[in-house]
Amino acid sequence: MVSTNNSPEFFDEEISPFYSRVGNDYIKSFKRGQIFWTHIHYNEEDIKFWRPKDYDDTKTSASEFVISSSPGDVFNRNTPLYSPKLDIKEEFPVIRSKKRPVILIAPVPGRIAIGNIRGGGKINLNLSIVAPLYSVVDHGGKAKYPTKFLDRVRKLEFPNIFFVPKKSGERIRDSICRLDRFQSCFHNQMHSLNLCLDDGVLKVFKGQIGFYLTERYGDDYKTYRELFLSPTVTSF
């Protein structure tokens, strides 16, 4: 045990290596902690909808839409659309998307060998759960977040935000991983990298996910978090 006086200030400085390679089969691999590129949706707090502007004579087909902020019959329209298909209890929300790196949280579950009910819900969806990365500086090098905030993230203070250091060869910049923006992604829409969180980092990351989702606090996540948040705790 050594005193924190000579220890790194942040988790990403304390643990090394931070990343490791998946291996030659990385393209087919869906490993927890693996890095991928995929499109991430931006749901706005002030939700808007695409509403038909012009209908055909049957009022069931539309080819032109306009943005509506708060229609009075939202999710309760009188007539369904058949082209494009839209039930009376459904809406087309206005959503932006952007390709960005993500960390795989949970791969597609094992296939359930049972048939679907005709006209019913699908059982096997081929969906993975990912957490997106957001770079802390823009392309011009301008900071997006206060330094004091990032320092606290790097000390594991916030259960919903995890700091990820840059990996230039893989186009990964210094970023924050937002657990509060978990998203489900289809397998065939994810581009895999030969890069993943190293086992030691992954253990802490899993511990943080557990703490964020269930308030279970322990193991390596608790050890490292208290190391950096408490000046009296000693390092390894």
C-alpha positions as CSV (number, residue, x, y, z in Angstrom):
1,M,0.0,0.0,0.0
2,V,1.3,3.5,-0.8
3,S,0.1,6.9,0.2
4,T,-2.1,8.9,-2.2
5,N,0.4,11.7,-2.1
6,N,2.3,10.0,-4.9
7,S,-0.6,8.3,-6.6
8,P,-2.4,9.3,-9.8
9,E,-5.3,11.8,-9.3
10,F,-7.8,10.0,-11.6
11,F,-9.0,6.5,-12.3
12,D,-7.9,6.5,-16.0
13,E,-4.4,7.3,-14.8
14,E,-4.3,4.7,-12.0
15,I,-5.3,1.7,-14.1
16,S,-3.2,0.5,-17.0
17,P,-3.8,-0.7,-19.7
18,F,-7.2,0.9,-20.2
19,Y,-7.9,-0.9,-23.5
20,S,-7.0,-4.3,-25.0
21,R,-7.5,-5.9,-28.4
22,V,-10.4,-8.2,-29.0
23,G,-8.5,-10.4,-31.4
24,N,-8.6,-11.4,-35.1
25,D,-12.3,-12.4,-34.9
26,Y,-13.3,-8.9,-33.6
27,I,-15.7,-8.4,-36.6
28,K,-17.8,-11.3,-35.5
29,S,-17.3,-10.7,-31.8
30,F,-19.9,-9.1,-29.5
31,K,-18.0,-8.9,-26.3
32,R,-19.1,-6.9,-23.2
33,G,-16.9,-3.8,-23.1
34,Q,-16.1,-3.9,-26.8
35,I,-16.2,-0.6,-28.7
36,F,-18.4,-0.2,-31.8
37,W,-19.6,2.6,-34.0
38,T,-23.3,3.0,-34.6
39,H,-25.9,5.7,-34.9
40,I,-27.3,7.1,-31.7
41,H,-30.7,8.8,-31.5
42,Y,-31.2,12.2,-29.7
43,N,-34.6,12.3,-28.1
44,E,-35.5,15.8,-27.1
45,E,-37.2,16.7,-23.9
46,D,-39.5,19.0,-25.8
47,I,-40.9,16.3,-28.1
48,K,-42.2,17.2,-31.6
49,F,-44.0,15.0,-34.2
50,W,-44.1,14.7,-38.0
51,R,-47.8,15.1,-39.0
52,P,-49.2,14.6,-42.5
53,K,-49.7,17.8,-44.5
54,D,-51.5,16.4,-47.5
55,Y,-53.5,13.2,-47.7
56,D,-54.9,11.2,-50.6
57,D,-58.6,10.9,-51.1
58,T,-58.9,8.1,-48.5
59,K,-57.1,10.0,-45.8
60,T,-54.9,6.9,-45.2
61,S,-51.8,7.8,-47.3
62,A,-49.5,10.8,-47.0
63,S,-46.4,11.8,-48.8
64,E,-45.7,15.2,-47.2
65,F,-45.3,15.9,-43.5
66,V,-44.7,19.0,-41.3
67,I,-43.4,19.3,-37.7
68,S,-46.1,19.8,-35.0
69,S,-45.2,20.7,-31.5
70,S,-48.3,19.7,-29.5
71,P,-51.2,18.3,-31.5
72,G,-54.3,17.9,-29.5
73,D,-54.9,14.3,-30.6
74,V,-51.3,13.1,-29.9
75,F,-51.1,9.3,-29.7
76,N,-54.9,9.2,-30.2
77,R,-55.6,10.1,-33.9
78,N,-58.9,9.2,-35.5
79,T,-57.6,7.6,-38.7
80,P,-54.6,5.2,-39.2
81,L,-52.1,5.7,-42.0
82,Y,-51.4,2.7,-44.3
83,S,-48.7,4.5,-46.3
84,P,-46.4,5.0,-44.4
85,K,-47.9,2.6,-41.8
86,L,-48.9,4.3,-38.6
87,D,-51.5,3.1,-36.1
88,I,-53.9,5.6,-34.5
89,K,-52.0,5.1,-31.2
90,E,-48.6,5.7,-32.8
91,E,-46.7,8.8,-33.9
92,F,-43.6,9.7,-36.0
93,P,-41.4,11.7,-33.5
94,V,-38.8,14.1,-34.7
95,I,-35.5,12.5,-33.8
96,R,-32.0,13.4,-34.8
97,S,-29.3,10.7,-35.0
98,K,-25.5,10.7,-35.2
99,K,-22.8,8.0,-35.7
100,R,-20.6,7.8,-32.6
101,P,-18.6,5.2,-30.7
102,V,-20.4,3.1,-28.1
103,I,-19.5,0.6,-25.4
104,L,-21.3,-2.7,-25.6
105,I,-23.2,-3.3,-22.3
106,A,-25.1,-6.5,-23.2
107,P,-24.9,-8.5,-26.4
108,V,-27.9,-10.1,-28.2
109,P,-29.3,-12.7,-25.8
110,G,-29.3,-16.4,-26.8
111,R,-32.0,-17.2,-29.3
112,I,-35.3,-18.5,-27.7
113,A,-36.3,-21.5,-29.8
114,I,-40.1,-21.0,-30.0
115,G,-42.4,-19.9,-32.7
116,N,-44.1,-16.5,-32.8
117,I,-47.9,-16.2,-32.7
118,R,-49.3,-15.1,-36.1
119,G,-49.8,-11.4,-35.9
120,G,-48.3,-11.2,-32.4
121,G,-45.2,-9.7,-30.9
122,K,-41.7,-10.9,-32.0
123,I,-39.8,-12.9,-29.4
124,N,-36.2,-12.7,-30.7
125,L,-35.2,-9.1,-31.6
126,N,-31.4,-9.2,-32.2
127,L,-30.9,-6.2,-30.1
128,S,-27.8,-5.3,-28.1
129,I,-27.6,-2.6,-25.3
130,V,-24.9,0.0,-25.7
131,A,-23.8,3.2,-23.9
132,P,-22.7,6.1,-26.2
133,L,-19.5,8.1,-25.9
134,Y,-19.5,11.9,-26.2
135,S,-16.1,13.7,-26.8
136,V,-15.2,16.3,-24.3
137,V,-13.8,18.7,-26.9
138,D,-15.1,19.7,-30.4
139,H,-13.2,19.2,-33.6
140,G,-11.6,22.6,-33.2
141,G,-10.2,21.6,-29.7
142,K,-12.7,23.8,-27.8
143,A,-13.8,22.3,-24.4
144,K,-17.4,21.2,-24.2
145,Y,-17.4,20.7,-20.4
146,P,-15.8,22.5,-17.4
147,T,-12.5,21.0,-16.3
148,K,-13.7,20.8,-12.7
149,F,-16.7,18.6,-13.9
150,L,-14.4,16.3,-15.9
151,D,-12.0,15.9,-13.0
152,R,-14.9,14.7,-10.8
153,V,-16.0,12.3,-13.6
154,R,-12.5,10.9,-13.8
155,K,-12.7,10.2,-10.0
156,L,-15.8,8.1,-10.5
157,E,-18.0,10.5,-8.6
158,F,-21.1,10.3,-10.8
159,P,-22.7,6.9,-11.2
160,N,-24.3,7.8,-14.6
161,I,-21.1,9.1,-16.3
162,F,-17.8,7.3,-17.0
163,F,-14.6,8.8,-18.4
164,V,-13.0,7.2,-21.4
165,P,-9.5,8.3,-22.5
166,K,-8.5,8.8,-26.2
167,K,-7.3,6.0,-28.5
168,S,-6.1,7.9,-31.5
169,G,-5.7,4.9,-33.8
170,E,-9.3,4.0,-33.4
171,R,-10.7,7.6,-33.6
172,I,-11.7,7.6,-30.0
173,R,-11.2,11.0,-28.4
174,D,-11.3,11.8,-24.6
175,S,-15.0,11.2,-23.9
176,I,-17.6,10.7,-21.3
177,C,-19.7,7.5,-21.5
178,R,-23.3,8.3,-20.6
179,L,-25.1,5.4,-18.9
180,D,-28.2,7.5,-18.7
181,R,-28.3,7.3,-22.5
182,F,-28.4,3.5,-22.8
183,Q,-29.8,2.5,-26.2
184,S,-30.8,-0.7,-27.9
185,C,-29.2,-1.3,-31.3
186,F,-29.7,-3.9,-33.9
187,H,-26.7,-6.2,-34.4
188,N,-26.4,-5.5,-38.2
189,Q,-26.2,-1.7,-37.6
190,M,-23.1,-1.9,-35.4
191,H,-19.6,-1.6,-36.8
192,S,-17.1,-3.4,-34.6
193,L,-13.6,-2.2,-33.6
194,N,-10.7,-4.4,-32.5
195,L,-10.8,-2.6,-29.2
196,C,-12.4,-3.2,-25.8
197,L,-12.0,-2.1,-22.2
198,D,-9.3,-4.1,-20.5
199,D,-10.5,-6.7,-18.0
200,G,-9.6,-4.5,-14.9
201,V,-11.4,-1.5,-16.4
202,L,-14.4,-3.6,-17.4
203,K,-14.8,-4.9,-13.8
204,V,-15.0,-1.3,-12.5
205,F,-17.3,-0.3,-15.4
206,K,-19.7,-3.2,-14.7
207,G,-19.6,-2.2,-11.0
208,Q,-20.6,1.3,-11.9
209,I,-23.5,0.1,-14.1
210,G,-24.7,-2.1,-11.2
211,F,-24.5,0.9,-8.8
212,Y,-26.3,3.1,-11.3
213,L,-29.1,0.7,-12.0
214,T,-29.6,-1.1,-8.7
215,E,-27.7,0.9,-6.1
216,R,-25.5,-2.2,-5.3
217,Y,-22.2,-0.7,-4.2
218,G,-19.2,-2.9,-3.9
219,D,-16.2,-4.7,-5.4
220,D,-13.6,-2.9,-7.5
221,Y,-15.9,0.0,-8.4
222,K,-16.3,0.9,-4.7
223,T,-12.6,0.4,-4.0
224,Y,-11.4,2.7,-6.8
225,R,-14.2,5.3,-6.2
226,E,-13.4,5.7,-2.6
227,L,-9.7,5.8,-3.3
228,F,-10.2,9.0,-5.4
229,L,-13.1,10.5,-3.4
230,S,-11.6,10.1,0.0
231,P,-8.2,11.6,0.8
232,T,-7.7,9.1,3.6
233,V,-7.9,6.0,1.5
234,T,-4.7,4.4,0.4
235,S,-3.8,3.2,-3.1
236,F,-2.9,-0.3,-4.2
